[in-house]
Amino acid sequence: MNENQKILNCNDVMKILKCKKSKAYEIIKTLNCELKEKGYLTINGKIPSNYLFSRLNIQ
């Protein structure tokens, strides 16, 4: 994962959160649903890094 990476995939989320693949996909899906409700376009299996970090209070 590159520090300047704007979009994260499942493997990136797994490394950041030290979780299994199924949990990483579950988190991505949940956050993407939140973004869709706010009117944003989403990509299955990927999440904007700034949204993941802000929702999980990671800096």
Helices and strands as residue ranges (DSSP letters): E 7-9, H 10-17, H 21-37, E 46-48, H 49-55
